């Protein structure tokens, strides 16, 4: 590396915001574990899916060295050598049984949607975390890409397409992001459009592509309606944009921008209300959380939590999707999909397999 990168013996985070060439680094000056239940201090926050099981870890601004480098300063040489297969036949039956159980619950209870996830463990032979995050930053420019480390908690890395909240000058911005398809490039669009979609481009169209079906629209509308209703408790002047297609590598999602004016100063209340959204949990929220614990039968940890910074009157937080935990000699990839009444177990399995490959593609196939 051509720059001074963080000391792994102390907590740190490296991140790049979407469509930015600037990489920001927070290096904590000591090895302490600081936690918080509010988004009030100037700090970088790393928050779990379930507050009752894991702490929300903070790097306080006054206890950290904060500096910026350019993306060009980061070296992205070297590939990860994966030494075990990602897919095992036994996984198919196991996951599809869980999807079927979720569909039965939706059809026979108040549950409208539930997000089921699972982890994939991948062994590797050679892995440099700084090279890896640099490669992800170059591959997924429209995503929030990060590398987070605390000696007492572990090391996480991700490239998330989903904003949880952006707050500045009294205005709250968030997104509704749900629905996944993968066959857009096979729909016969011109080569010019296909070339513009390579990597992580955003396609803006007046109407959605033919590849979106009723299932995807319903799934996305559930999330949009929930966010709007949640914001009414804390904000005024809510505006909902037109749906658009967001592409991350070989995947596409429906995205709707939502903005509002904060009423009062309870920003923590807004964030607590938004997290977790139906996009990562389900609806009704508490019912979905209860069934997630019963069906998933594994620990999400910080997957589908959120992360980001608060500095003075500006807050920027992202949902921790498309992420992985870095262990000694192995990566644990976390992926999931929304289950609604129109879901099909076989397609849901294919969706999480494709999502699991987003990070691996960025790490192993990037052409510098």
N, C-alpha and C positions, 0 to 999 in steps of 0.2 A: 504494500500500500504506500501511496505517496503522501499520505497525511497522517497526523497523529490521531489514532483511533482510541476508543475507551479502554480502560484497564478492566479486564474481565474479573478481577478480584473484587470490584466494587459494582454497585448497581448502575445501570445505564440504559438509555434508549437511543436508537438511531431511527429517524423516520423522514419520509418525504410525502408531502401532501400531493393530491392529484394535480397533474399538469403543471408541475413545478420542477425547476432544475436545481432547487436549493435543498440541501440535506441538513437537518438540524440534529444536534447531538446534545443530550443531557447526560453528564457524568456526575453521579452523586459523590460528594467529597468523603463520605464515610461509608461503613458497611451496615449501618442500622436499617432495620425494617420499620418503615413508617406506614401507618394505616389511617384511613379516614372513612367516615360514614356520610360526609357531605362534600359537595363540590364548591368549596368556599375559599380555600387557600390558593394562592398562586403556586401551581404544582403541575406535574405530569401524573395522570391517573391511569391505573391499570386495574380494571374492575371485573370481577367474576360474573358468571351467569347467576349463581346462587349465593347471595350475601351471607346466608346462614352457614355455609361450608368453608368459604375461603375469604380472606381479607381483601379489601380494596387497597391496593398498594399505591403510595404516592411518593414521588421524588419532589421535595419542596424546592422552590426556586432559590431560596436563600442558602440551601445546603448543596447546591449543584453548580458545576461549571457548565454554562450553556454557550454553545458556539455553532457556527454554520460553515459548511463547506459546499462546494458545487458537486453535482452528480458526476461531472467529468473527473473529479479528484478520486473517485472510488474505482478501484480495479475490479473488473468482473471476469477475470481469467479463471479457468479451471471448471471442470464439470464434476458433479456428484456421481460416483459409481455405485449404483443400486445393486445390491447383491442378493435380494430375495424378491419373489414375485409379489405384486401388490394384491392380486385377486386370487382368492381361493374358492373352490366350488362350494364349500360348506357355508360360505358367507351368503350366498344367493338365497338358499332356503331359509336361513335364519332371519335375514332382513325382510324378506317378503312375508313371512309369518307375522312379523311385527307390524308391517304395513296393513295387512288384512285385519289384524286386531284393531288397529286405529280406525280403519274404515267402518268396521262394525260399531265402534263406539260413537262415531259421528252419526251413523244412521239410527242409533238407538238411544241417544242422550242429547244433552244440550250442547255438546261439543260441536263447533262449526269447523274448526281446523286444528291440527296438531302438527308440530314440526318434529320429525324424528331424525336423529343423527346417530353417527357411529364413528369410530376411529379406525384408522389403518396404520399399522406399524410397519415401517420400512427400514431395513438395515442398510447401512452404507459403509464404504471402506475409507473414503477420504472426503473431508468436509471442512471448509473454512467459512465460519458464519459471516464474516465481513464480505468475502467474495459473494456469498450466497445472497445477502440482502442487496448488494449492488446489482446483481443480475436481475433480481425481481423488480427493482426500481426501474431498470432499463426496459424490461419486458412489459410491465403493466403501469404505464404512465398515468392512466386515468384512475388508478387505485391509490388508496392510502397504504403505503408500504412501510413496514417497520421491523426492527429487531429490538426486542426488550429482554433485559437480563437482570435478575437479582439472585445472588448466591443462595439465599434462603428459600426462594420460590422456584427458580428455574429459568430456562431460556425459551422464549417464544418468538416466532417470526410469522409474518403474514402479509397478504396483499388484499385488503378488503375493498369492495366496491360500494359499501353502504355507509352513508353519513347518518349518525344518530342525531346530532344537534350542532348547529353553528349559531353562536350568539354574538352580536355586536351592535352597539348603538341602539339598544332596545329591541332589535329585531331578532326573532327566532326563525331559523331555517332548518328543515329536516326533509327527509325523503321517504316515500313509500316504495319499497323495492321487493318484488316477489314475482314468481313465475319464472320458469327456466326452460329454454329450448336450445337446440344445438345444430339444427339443420338449415340455418339461414343461407349459408354459402352454397347449399345444394338446391336452392330454389330457382336457379336460372337467372340470377341478377347479372348485370354486366360486369366485365372484368374490372372496370374502373371502380365500381362500388366495392367489389371484393377486395381489391388492393387497399382501399381506404379502411377496410374493416380488419386488416391484419393487425394482430397484437391486441390493442385495448381501446379501440375507437368508439365514439358515440355516434350513432346514426339518428338524426332528427328528421322525422317525416310527419306530415299532416295526419296520415293514417298509419295504423300499425301494420307490420308485415303479415302476410297470410299465415305465417307459421304459428301465430298466436291463436289458441283455441279458447273455448268457453272455460275450461278448467283453469287456465292460466289467468284469464281476466277475472274470474271469480276470486281466485286466490289473492290477486293483487288488490282487488276492491275491498276485501275484508281488512287488509292492512291499512289502506287509505282511510276507510271509514273510522277505524279505531283511532288512528292518529289525530284525525280532525276532532273527534269527540273528546279525546284526551286534552287537546290544546285549548278547548273551550273553557276548561276550568281555570286556566292561567293566563289566557291571552285574548286579544281582540283582533279584528281585521284579518281573519284567516283567509288566505288565498291558496287555491289548489290549481296547479298547472296542468297542462295536457300530458297524457302518458307518452313516453318516448322509449325507444329501445336503447339499452345500454349493453355494450359488448365487453366482456372480459375474456380475452383469449378466444377459445372456441365456444364459449357460453354466451347466452343472451338473457337479459331479464327485462321486465317492464318496470320503469321508474317514473314516479310522479313527484315533482318538486312541490313542497308545501312551505308557506311562510306565514308569520303572524307577528303581532306586536305584544311583547310581554307586559302583562298588567301586574304591577308591583315588582317585587325583587326576589321572588321565590324560584330561582333558577334550578336549585336542587330538586324542588318539587316537580318541576317540569320533567327533568331527567328521570327521576324516580317513576313518574307516570309513564314515560315513553319506554323505559326499560323494564322487562323485555317487551318488545313489540310482537304482534302476531306473526311477523316475518321470521322470528327465531324461536317462538314459543307456541302460539296458537291462540284460539279464542273459544270461550272466555279464558282469560289469562290464567287465573288461579286453577281452574279445572284442567287446563292443558298442562300446567306445571306438575300437577299431581299425577296425571297419566304419563307424562314424560318419565318421571322417576320410576314408575311401575314397568313401563315397556322398554325403555332404552337399556336399562340394566348396566350402565357404565357411568363414569364420572366425566362431565363436560369440563370441569375446572374453569378455565378462563375463556374457553370457546363460547361464543355468543354472548360474552360480556361486552364491555366497551373500553376504549382507551383514547387518550388525548390529553390536551393541556388547557389549563385556565391561566391566563396572564392578564391581570387587572380586569378590565371589563370585556374581555374577549374570551370566548369558550369555543373549543373545537373538539368534538368527540366522534369517534367512529365505532361501528359495531365490529366486533372481533370475528369476522368471517374469513374463509379461505386462509386458515392459520394452521400452524403446526407447532408442536413442542419438540425442542431439540434435546435429545438425551445422549448419553455416551454410546456412540455406535449405532444410533437409531433415530429416526424421525417418527413422531406420532402425528398423523394428519387427521384433522377433525372436519367432517362434512355432514350435511343434512339436507332435508327437503321437506317442503310443506305438503301435508296430506289433507285433502278435502274429499267431499263425497264422490267426485269424479275421478279420483286417483286410480291408477292401475299399478299393482305391485311390481310388475316386470319393468315398466317405464321408470318407476321411482328408483329401482335398483340401478338402472342405467344412468339416471341423473346423478346419483351420489358418486358413482364410479367416475363420471366425467368431471365432477367437481373436485374429486381427489387428485385428478391429474393436472389441475390448474397450476398448483405450486410446483409439482414435479416437472412439468413442461418448462416453466421458467428457469428451473435450476439445472436441468440437464440438456436442454436443446437450444439454449439461447445462442444466436449467431452474432458474435461481436465484430 
